[in-house]
Amino acid sequence: MAIRAGHLASDEIYPTKIFLSAKVRELTPQGEQKLEDFMLLNYMALLAELARELGDESIAKIDPAQRANETRRLLSDRHALIIIDNLETFDEQERRRVFQFLKRLPRSCKAIVTSRRRTDVAAEIIRLDRLRKDDALELIAKLAERNGHLARTSEAERLELYEFTKGNPLLMEWVAGQLGRSGSQCHTIADACRFLESAPAGNDPLEFIFGDVGALYTACQSGVDCRCGRSSADRSRNRAGGFKRPRPDRRGCAGANFPAAAADSDVPPPQAARRDHASGQPPA
């Protein structure tokens, strides 16, 4: 969504748009895939790539202590919109440095940052919950354009997909992708939903989406779970009636001088992005 929102932002207001991603893996219908190319592993790599997008190849060669200021200088006469996706892959100190840099952007520049983890920064934070039913059905219809099995499903089956996945767009796309996939035994949405409940290691979308939630628990919270007799497996999967894993905070974060929108960038935009487009205003 963040990438889509960036594309929808007015080119007159933001003639320069820069898209950066810290994503290190992605989920496909075949399973989780590591991304070997185009990875930004840390804050310094992000600054270097941002400078390259602005036409300066030399930033990566100068004193690291000067790179942030030099990159900021490159932005001083630009009206730029910077989109940084999946910042949760950076460790806490690296994320803090990113936000410190963004907070000091020139006033003519704005940024959108997405992360699955909660970050306490002076920013406008937008949390994404489940898609509304109409938006979810629109997404399913879009997916059906390239999936013949999904195209033949009824409205009732599509509503079943929406309810089973709790309106999570990434899960909806994964479940739909099981229909007719090579090697898959899923021929109906009901088949794919059952497969989700027992997905094998390496192709488990719930683990992909929620697998790092346990790392966010404090020792106190873990102790409460143990006293209540709940194991990590219990927290991770509830096989009866869909999934009930704890949801990570999926938030878009921004510095004090720039707006934000949060999204899973792998799916088409929900209603908020379309409203921005209709109004002709930049994402907010």
KESE-781552 format. One record per residue (C-alpha): residue number from 1; residue in three letters; x, y, z. Coordinates in steps of 0.05 Angstrom, whole numbers, plus 32768, in hexadecimal, padded with zeros to 4 digits. Example, Ala and Ser with C-alpha at 12.3 -4.5 7.8 and 13.67 -1.06 7.14 Angstrom:
<nodes>
{n 1 res ALA px 80F6 py 7FA6 pz 809C}
{n 2 res SER px 8111 py 7FEB pz 808F}
</nodes>
This chain:
<nodes>
{n 1 res MET px 8000 py 8000 pz 8000}
{n 2 res ALA px 8037 py 8031 pz 8011}
{n 3 res ILE px 8057 py 8028 pz 7FCC}
{n 4 res ARG px 8013 py 8031 pz 7FAB}
{n 5 res ALA px 8005 py 806F pz 7FD5}
{n 6 res GLY px 8048 py 808B pz 7FBE}
{n 7 res HIS px 8037 py 8080 pz 7F76}
{n 8 res LEU px 7FF3 py 80A2 pz 7F80}
{n 9 res ALA px 8012 py 80DF pz 7FA0}
{n 10 res SER px 8012 py 811C pz 7F73}
{n 11 res ASP px 804E py 8121 pz 7F45}
{n 12 res GLU px 8047 py 816C pz 7F47}
{n 13 res ILE px 8050 py 816E pz 7F92}
{n 14 res TYR px 8085 py 8137 pz 7F93}
{n 15 res PRO px 80AA py 8134 pz 7F51}
{n 16 res THR px 80DE py 8108 pz 7F73}
{n 17 res LYS px 80C5 py 80C6 pz 7F8F}
{n 18 res ILE px 80F6 py 8094 pz 7FAD}
{n 19 res PHE px 80E3 py 804E pz 7FC1}
{n 20 res LEU px 8110 py 8027 pz 7FF0}
{n 21 res SER px 8104 py 7FE4 pz 8010}
{n 22 res ALA px 8125 py 7FC1 pz 804B}
{n 23 res LYS px 80FE py 7F81 pz 803C}
{n 24 res VAL px 8129 py 7F42 pz 8040}
{n 25 res ARG px 80F4 py 7F0E pz 8031}
{n 26 res GLU px 80B1 py 7F08 pz 800F}
{n 27 res LEU px 8077 py 7ED8 pz 8010}
{n 28 res THR px 8061 py 7EB6 pz 7FD0}
{n 29 res PRO px 802D py 7E7F pz 7FC5}
{n 30 res GLN px 8068 py 7E4F pz 7FC1}
{n 31 res GLY px 8084 py 7E65 pz 8004}
{n 32 res GLU px 80B3 py 7E97 pz 8024}
{n 33 res GLN px 80EA py 7EB1 pz 7FF6}
{n 34 res LYS px 8129 py 7ED5 pz 800C}
{n 35 res LEU px 813A py 7F14 pz 7FE5}
{n 36 res GLU px 8183 py 7F12 pz 7FD2}
{n 37 res ASP px 8185 py 7F52 pz 7FA9}
{n 38 res PHE px 8173 py 7F9A pz 7FB6}
{n 39 res MET px 8176 py 7F91 pz 8001}
{n 40 res LEU px 8184 py 7FCB pz 8030}
{n 41 res LEU px 81A4 py 7FAB pz 806C}
{n 42 res ASN px 81AE py 7FE8 pz 8098}
{n 43 res TYR px 81A9 py 8033 pz 80A0}
{n 44 res MET px 81E9 py 8042 pz 807A}
{n 45 res ALA px 81D3 py 8017 pz 803F}
{n 46 res LEU px 8191 py 803D pz 803F}
{n 47 res LEU px 81B4 py 8080 pz 803D}
{n 48 res ALA px 81E2 py 8069 pz 8004}
{n 49 res GLU px 81A7 py 8050 pz 7FDB}
{n 50 res LEU px 817F py 808F pz 7FE8}
{n 51 res ALA px 81BB py 80B9 pz 7FD0}
{n 52 res ARG px 81C2 py 808E pz 7F91}
{n 53 res GLU px 8178 py 809A pz 7F81}
{n 54 res LEU px 8188 py 80E4 pz 7F87}
{n 55 res GLY px 81C2 py 80DE pz 7F57}
{n 56 res ASP px 81FD py 80DB pz 7F86}
{n 57 res GLU px 8226 py 809B pz 7F84}
{n 58 res SER px 825C py 80B4 pz 7FB3}
{n 59 res ILE px 8237 py 80B6 pz 7FF6}
{n 60 res ALA px 8249 py 806D pz 8005}
{n 61 res LYS px 8293 py 807F pz 8001}
{n 62 res ILE px 8295 py 80BA pz 8031}
{n 63 res ASP px 829D py 80BB pz 807D}
{n 64 res PRO px 825F py 8097 pz 809A}
{n 65 res ALA px 8256 py 80D0 pz 80CC}
{n 66 res GLN px 824B py 8100 pz 8091}
{n 67 res ARG px 821C py 80D6 pz 8067}
{n 68 res ALA px 81DA py 80EC pz 8087}
{n 69 res ASN px 81EB py 8136 pz 8080}
{n 70 res GLU px 8202 py 812D pz 8038}
{n 71 res THR px 81C3 py 8106 pz 8026}
{n 72 res ARG px 8198 py 813B pz 8046}
{n 73 res ARG px 81BD py 8170 pz 801E}
{n 74 res LEU px 81AA py 814B pz 7FDE}
{n 75 res LEU px 8161 py 8152 pz 7FF2}
{n 76 res SER px 8165 py 819B pz 8004}
{n 77 res ASP px 814C py 81B4 pz 7FC0}
{n 78 res ARG px 811D py 817A pz 7FB2}
{n 79 res HIS px 80D3 py 816D pz 7FBC}
{n 80 res ALA px 80DB py 8123 pz 7FCA}
{n 81 res LEU px 80AF py 80EC pz 7FE5}
{n 82 res ILE px 80D7 py 80B4 pz 8004}
{n 83 res ILE px 80B6 py 8070 pz 8010}
{n 84 res ILE px 80DB py 803F pz 803D}
{n 85 res ASP px 80BB py 7FFA pz 8043}
{n 86 res ASN px 80C4 py 7FC3 pz 8078}
{n 87 res LEU px 80EF py 7FEA pz 80A7}
{n 88 res GLU px 80E4 py 7FB4 pz 80DD}
{n 89 res THR px 811E py 7F8D pz 80BF}
{n 90 res PHE px 814F py 7FC0 pz 80DC}
{n 91 res ASP px 8163 py 7FB9 pz 8124}
{n 92 res GLU px 8149 py 7FEC pz 8156}
{n 93 res GLN px 8186 py 801A pz 8154}
{n 94 res GLU px 8186 py 801B pz 8108}
{n 95 res ARG px 813B py 802B pz 8107}
{n 96 res ARG px 8147 py 8064 pz 8138}
{n 97 res ARG px 817C py 8082 pz 810B}
{n 98 res VAL px 814E py 807E pz 80CF}
{n 99 res PHE px 8118 py 80A5 pz 80F4}
{n 100 res GLN px 814B py 80D8 pz 810C}
{n 101 res PHE px 815F py 80E4 pz 80C4}
{n 102 res LEU px 8118 py 80E8 pz 80AB}
{n 103 res LYS px 8104 py 8119 pz 80E2}
{n 104 res ARG px 8138 py 8149 pz 80C7}
{n 105 res LEU px 8123 py 8145 pz 807E}
{n 106 res PRO px 811B py 8188 pz 805A}
{n 107 res ARG px 80D4 py 81A2 pz 8060}
{n 108 res SER px 80CA py 8197 pz 8016}
{n 109 res CYS px 80D2 py 814C pz 801F}
{n 110 res LYS px 80A4 py 8118 pz 803E}
{n 111 res ALA px 80AB py 80CE pz 804E}
{n 112 res ILE px 8081 py 8090 pz 8058}
{n 113 res VAL px 809D py 8057 pz 8081}
{n 114 res THR px 807E py 8013 pz 808C}
{n 115 res SER px 808F py 7FE2 pz 80C4}
{n 116 res ARG px 806F py 7FA6 pz 80E5}
{n 117 res ARG px 808B py 7FBC pz 8128}
{n 118 res ARG px 8074 py 7FF4 pz 8155}
{n 119 res THR px 80A4 py 802E pz 8157}
{n 120 res ASP px 809B py 8067 pz 8188}
{n 121 res VAL px 80AE py 80A4 pz 815F}
{n 122 res ALA px 8093 py 80EB pz 8157}
{n 123 res ALA px 806B py 80D8 pz 811A}
{n 124 res GLU px 8026 py 80CF pz 80FF}
{n 125 res ILE px 8019 py 8085 pz 8106}
{n 126 res ILE px 7FE4 py 8060 pz 80DF}
{n 127 res ARG px 7FD2 py 8019 pz 80F3}
{n 128 res LEU px 7FB6 py 7FEA pz 80BE}
{n 129 res ASP px 7F7F py 7FBB pz 80D3}
{n 130 res ARG px 7F57 py 7F8A pz 80A8}
{n 131 res LEU px 7F3F py 7FA0 pz 8064}
{n 132 res ARG px 7EF6 py 7FB4 pz 805F}
{n 133 res LYS px 7ECC py 7F80 pz 803D}
{n 134 res ASP px 7EC1 py 7FA9 pz 7FFD}
{n 135 res ASP px 7F0C py 7FB7 pz 7FF7}
{n 136 res ALA px 7F1C py 7F6D pz 8004}
{n 137 res LEU px 7EEC py 7F56 pz 7FCE}
{n 138 res GLU px 7F0C py 7F88 pz 7F9E}
{n 139 res LEU px 7F50 py 7F6C pz 7FAE}
{n 140 res ILE px 7F37 py 7F25 pz 7FA3}
{n 141 res ALA px 7F19 py 7F39 pz 7F60}
{n 142 res LYS px 7F5D py 7F57 pz 7F4C}
{n 143 res LEU px 7F81 py 7F17 pz 7F60}
{n 144 res ALA px 7F4D py 7EEF pz 7F38}
{n 145 res GLU px 7F63 py 7F12 pz 7EF8}
{n 146 res ARG px 7FA2 py 7EE7 pz 7EF8}
{n 147 res ASN px 7F87 py 7EA9 pz 7F1A}
{n 148 res GLY px 7F53 py 7E81 pz 7EF4}
{n 149 res HIS px 7F41 py 7E56 pz 7F30}
{n 150 res LEU px 7F33 py 7E93 pz 7F5A}
{n 151 res ALA px 7F0C py 7EB4 pz 7F21}
{n 152 res ARG px 7EDB py 7E79 pz 7F23}
{n 153 res THR px 7ECB py 7E81 pz 7F6D}
{n 154 res SER px 7E88 py 7E9A pz 7F85}
{n 155 res GLU px 7E7C py 7ED8 pz 7FAE}
{n 156 res ALA px 7E6D py 7EAC pz 7FEA}
{n 157 res GLU px 7EB1 py 7E8A pz 7FE3}
{n 158 res ARG px 7ED3 py 7ECD pz 7FDE}
{n 159 res LEU px 7EB1 py 7EE4 pz 801D}
{n 160 res GLU px 7EC9 py 7EA3 pz 803E}
{n 161 res LEU px 7F10 py 7EB6 pz 802A}
{n 162 res TYR px 7F07 py 7EFB pz 8047}
{n 163 res GLU px 7EEB py 7EE3 pz 8089}
{n 164 res PHE px 7F1D py 7EAA pz 8091}
{n 165 res THR px 7F59 py 7ED7 pz 8087}
{n 166 res LYS px 7F3B py 7F0E pz 80B3}
{n 167 res GLY px 7F44 py 7F3E pz 8079}
{n 168 res ASN px 7F90 py 7F39 pz 8079}
{n 169 res PRO px 7FA4 py 7F4A pz 8031}
{n 170 res LEU px 7FE5 py 7F22 pz 8032}
{n 171 res LEU px 7FC1 py 7EE4 pz 804C}
{n 172 res MET px 7F8A py 7EED pz 8019}
{n 173 res GLU px 7FBD py 7EF0 pz 7FE1}
{n 174 res TRP px 7FE2 py 7EB3 pz 7FFA}
{n 175 res VAL px 7FA3 py 7E89 pz 8003}
{n 176 res ALA px 7F8A py 7E9E pz 7FBD}
{n 177 res GLY px 7FCF py 7E8C pz 7FA1}
{n 178 res GLN px 7FC7 py 7E44 pz 7FB8}
{n 179 res LEU px 7F8E py 7E39 pz 7F86}
{n 180 res GLY px 7FA9 py 7E15 pz 7F4A}
{n 181 res ARG px 7FF2 py 7E1E pz 7F5F}
{n 182 res SER px 8021 py 7DE9 pz 7F44}
{n 183 res GLY px 8027 py 7DB2 pz 7F78}
{n 184 res SER px 7FEB py 7DCC pz 7F9F}
{n 185 res GLN px 7FAF py 7DA0 pz 7FAF}
{n 186 res CYS px 7F83 py 7DDE pz 7FBC}
{n 187 res HIS px 7F4B py 7DE5 pz 7F89}
{n 188 res THR px 7F1B py 7E0E pz 7FB3}
{n 189 res ILE px 7F20 py 7E46 pz 7FE6}
{n 190 res ALA px 7F0A py 7E15 pz 801C}
{n 191 res ASP px 7F45 py 7DE7 pz 8008}
{n 192 res ALA px 7F75 py 7E22 pz 800C}
{n 193 res CYS px 7F5B py 7E38 pz 804F}
{n 194 res ARG px 7F65 py 7DF1 pz 806B}
{n 195 res PHE px 7FAB py 7DF1 pz 804E}
{n 196 res LEU px 7FBA py 7E33 pz 8072}
{n 197 res GLU px 7FA9 py 7E11 pz 80B5}
{n 198 res SER px 7FDF py 7DDC pz 80A9}
{n 199 res ALA px 8010 py 7E01 pz 807C}
{n 200 res PRO px 8055 py 7DE1 pz 807B}
{n 201 res ALA px 8095 py 7E02 pz 8093}
{n 202 res GLY px 80B0 py 7E2E pz 805D}
{n 203 res ASN px 806B py 7E3F pz 8042}
{n 204 res ASP px 8047 py 7E55 pz 8081}
{n 205 res PRO px 802A py 7E9B pz 8077}
{n 206 res LEU px 8017 py 7EA1 pz 80C0}
{n 207 res GLU px 805F py 7E96 pz 80D4}
{n 208 res PHE px 8075 py 7EC8 pz 80A0}
{n 209 res ILE px 8046 py 7EFE pz 80B7}
{n 210 res PHE px 8046 py 7EF2 pz 8102}
{n 211 res GLY px 8086 py 7ECB pz 810F}
{n 212 res ASP px 80AB py 7F06 pz 812E}
{n 213 res VAL px 8074 py 7F18 pz 815E}
{n 214 res GLY px 8091 py 7EEC pz 8194}
{n 215 res ALA px 80D1 py 7F14 pz 8193}
{n 216 res LEU px 80A8 py 7F51 pz 81A6}
{n 217 res TYR px 808D py 7F33 pz 81E6}
{n 218 res THR px 80AD py 7F4B pz 8226}
{n 219 res ALA px 80C5 py 7F19 pz 8259}
{n 220 res CYS px 808A py 7F2C pz 8283}
{n 221 res GLN px 8058 py 7F1E pz 824C}
{n 222 res SER px 807A py 7EDB pz 823E}
{n 223 res GLY px 8075 py 7ECA pz 8288}
{n 224 res VAL px 802B py 7ED8 pz 8287}
{n 225 res ASP px 8022 py 7EAC pz 824B}
{n 226 res CYS px 8048 py 7E74 pz 826E}
{n 227 res ARG px 801E py 7E7B pz 82AE}
{n 228 res CYS px 7FE0 py 7E77 pz 8283}
{n 229 res GLY px 7FF9 py 7E37 pz 8264}
{n 230 res ARG px 8002 py 7E54 pz 821E}
{n 231 res SER px 803D py 7E3D pz 81F5}
{n 232 res SER px 805B py 7E64 pz 81BB}
{n 233 res ALA px 8039 py 7E32 pz 818C}
{n 234 res ASP px 7FF6 py 7E43 pz 81AD}
{n 235 res ARG px 8003 py 7E8C pz 81A1}
{n 236 res SER px 8019 py 7E80 pz 815A}
{n 237 res ARG px 7FDF py 7E56 pz 8140}
{n 238 res ASN px 7F98 py 7E48 pz 8151}
{n 239 res ARG px 7F81 py 7E15 pz 811E}
{n 240 res ALA px 7F37 py 7E1A pz 812F}
{n 241 res GLY px 7F10 py 7E4D pz 8108}
{n 242 res GLY px 7F47 py 7E72 pz 80E2}
{n 243 res PHE px 7F83 py 7E92 pz 8103}
{n 244 res LYS px 7F8A py 7EB9 pz 8143}
{n 245 res ARG px 7FD3 py 7EC9 pz 8146}
{n 246 res PRO px 7FE5 py 7F0A pz 8168}
{n 247 res ARG px 7FED py 7F41 pz 8135}
{n 248 res PRO px 802C py 7F6B pz 8132}
{n 249 res ASP px 8024 py 7FB6 pz 812F}
{n 250 res ARG px 8025 py 7FC7 pz 80E5}
{n 251 res ARG px 8030 py 8011 pz 80E8}
{n 252 res GLY px 8047 py 8047 pz 80BA}
{n 253 res CYS px 8075 py 8078 pz 80DD}
{n 254 res ALA px 808E py 80BC pz 80CA}
{n 255 res GLY px 80B6 py 80F5 pz 80E7}
{n 256 res ALA px 8098 py 8134 pz 8103}
{n 257 res ASN px 8099 py 8158 pz 80C0}
{n 258 res PHE px 807C py 8123 pz 8093}
{n 259 res PRO px 803B py 80FB pz 808C}
{n 260 res ALA px 8037 py 80B0 pz 808B}
{n 261 res ALA px 800F py 8076 pz 806F}
{n 262 res ALA px 801C py 802E pz 8082}
{n 263 res ALA px 8010 py 7FF2 pz 8057}
{n 264 res ASP px 8023 py 7FAD pz 803F}
{n 265 res SER px 8044 py 7FC0 pz 7FFE}
{n 266 res ASP px 8036 py 7F7E pz 7FDD}
{n 267 res VAL px 7FEC py 7F8B pz 7FD2}
{n 268 res PRO px 7FC0 py 7FBE pz 7FAE}
{n 269 res PRO px 7FAC py 7FFB pz 7FD8}
{n 270 res PRO px 7F6E py 7FFD pz 8003}
{n 271 res GLN px 7F3D py 8036 pz 8007}
{n 272 res ALA px 7F6B py 8068 pz 8028}
{n 273 res ALA px 7F9B py 806B pz 7FED}
{n 274 res ARG px 7F61 py 8073 pz 7FBC}
{n 275 res ARG px 7F46 py 80AD pz 7FE4}
{n 276 res ASP px 7F8A py 80D0 pz 7FDE}
{n 277 res HIS px 7F89 py 80C5 pz 7F94}
{n 278 res ALA px 7F42 py 80DF pz 7F8C}
{n 279 res SER px 7F52 py 811E pz 7FB3}
{n 280 res GLY px 7F93 py 812B pz 7F8E}
{n 281 res GLN px 7FB6 py 8133 pz 7FD1}
{n 282 res PRO px 7FF6 py 8111 pz 7FE8}
{n 283 res PRO px 7FF0 py 80D6 pz 8017}
{n 284 res ALA px 7FE3 py 80EA pz 805E}
</nodes>
